[in-house]
Amino acid sequence: MSSPTTAGWFGPFGGRYVAETLVAALDELEAAWRDARADGAFLHELDRLLSTYVGRPTPLYHAERLSDDVARTAGRRAGTIRVWLKREDLAHTGAHKINNTIGQVLLARRMGKPRVIAETGAGQHGVATATACALFGLRCEVFMGELDVARQAPNVLRMELLGAQVHPVRAGSRTLKDAMNEALRDWVTHVRTTHYCVGSVAGPHPYPSLVRELQSVIGREARAQLFAATGRSPDAVVACVGGGSNAMGIFATFVDDPGSSAVRLFGVEAAGHGIDTNEHAATLSRGSVGVLHGAKSYVLQDEDGQILEAHSISAGLDYPGVGPEHSFLRDSGRARYLAVTDSDALAAFSSLARTEGILCALETAHAIAALPRIVAELPERHEGLDVLVSLSGRGDKDLATVRDWRERTGAAS
Ligand SMILES: *Cc1c(COP(=O)(O)O)cnc(C)c1O
């Protein structure tokens, strides 16, 4: 796999911090993936499903009214910024997560594993995994913190309707990190029959590289689409970062190509109530190096190395870790990471709705909110700047959250 460093390591980040019994399973997965990606029939099947089932390629859309809005807020003249939205919200199930789960479940079937497990916080990855399992007729079991089961009832129902079994996890804080531990424990016990479908560019090697490659279709398509429209590469690429899979997916093609070193990469984390409070999910802005979910990366932890609860209004960014390659890109300076608060994300959600007629996911709204700050960092260009944004998902799932916010804050817009 085309990682910047030796297999499994991104500089000092990544690796495999797992029970001995899982090393063989991770080796098996790595070998199966190496084999599958060299098999034309497998790749053809994956491509076919991405086009006929997922709906790829997703459109690249020039958001003219948003562009002018961003230019104005950044103190630039109208027409000097062109914002391009890569519409992952139009993929089946409404977000980029399906790119990964279709690939991994196809791989599970190839490996002869009849059972797929996943862990989920908000339920979005659980739904994407359940969808892919329904498509292939594989058994699907999803671990979810008991608190999240209560908070995310519509996604629990979706998973069940898709034929998955949802296991509420009662340990610890009864949220995502407890569900992650439970999924790893289950995998240790059932490793012979079970594939563990990890939902982001996190977890032990080979997951960060595997998920990166499955999501890299986003950036490959976007780069070609933008080139067809403008004849050039973007000046900047922007994506929100939870675990970091939609960001890595759109960054990958630019990271791998030395000729693209002038393309600036920006990841946007959730600042929740503010990065100087204890209620945020800004792992790369405020975390420290530690081990979570079987890999070394930046994490939110206390002095004793206990993982802290993350907070964000968007459930998909509410994760106390981040994929190891992002930690590497941060420390090497290849990518820059910013953080956006709940209230700024909500304002961006509304402004995208009003300027472009798109109700985006609250995760995505963080990337939109950061655009004026990002543009202000770019040198002016006479012909105008092209900014490529990963519109990672649609906002239907967030309407109740947005309604509650409007009621709480009395927001009229
Ligand atoms: C899950 C999710 C995210 C965050 O996950 P990444 O792995 O960081 O991409 C972002 N946007 C949407 C719409 C999501 O569902």
The ligand as a Tripos MOL2 file, in Angstrom:
@<TRIPOS>MOLECULE
LIG
   15    15     1     0     0
SMALL
NO_CHARGES

@<TRIPOS>ATOM
      1 C1        -18.7980    9.5310   10.2400 C.3       1 LIG1
      2 C2        -18.8290   10.7930    9.5140 C.ar      1 LIG1
      3 C3        -17.7400   11.6830    9.5180 C.ar      1 LIG1
      4 C4        -16.5060   11.4540   10.3490 C.3       1 LIG1
      5 O1        -15.8020   10.3060   10.0170 O.3       1 LIG1
      6 P1        -14.3880   10.3930    9.2520 P.3       1 LIG1
      7 O2        -13.8350    9.0220    9.4040 O.co2     1 LIG1
      8 O3        -13.5780   11.4230    9.9470 O.co2     1 LIG1
      9 O4        -14.6780   10.7600    7.8540 O.co2     1 LIG1
     10 C5        -17.8190   12.8290    8.7590 C.ar      1 LIG1
     11 N1        -18.9210   13.1270    8.0270 N.ar      1 LIG1
     12 C6        -19.9840   12.3090    7.9980 C.ar      1 LIG1
     13 C7        -21.1660   12.7000    7.1790 C.3       1 LIG1
     14 C8        -19.9860   11.1200    8.7340 C.ar      1 LIG1
     15 O5        -21.0630   10.3210    8.6940 O.3       1 LIG1
@<TRIPOS>BOND
     1     1     2 1
     2     2     3 ar
     3     2    14 ar
     4     3     4 1
     5     3    10 ar
     6     4     5 1
     7     5     6 1
     8     6     7 2
     9     6     8 1
    10     6     9 1
    11    10    11 ar
    12    11    12 ar
    13    12    13 1
    14    12    14 ar
    15    14    15 1
@<TRIPOS>SUBSTRUCTURE
     1 LIG1         1 GROUP 0 **** ****
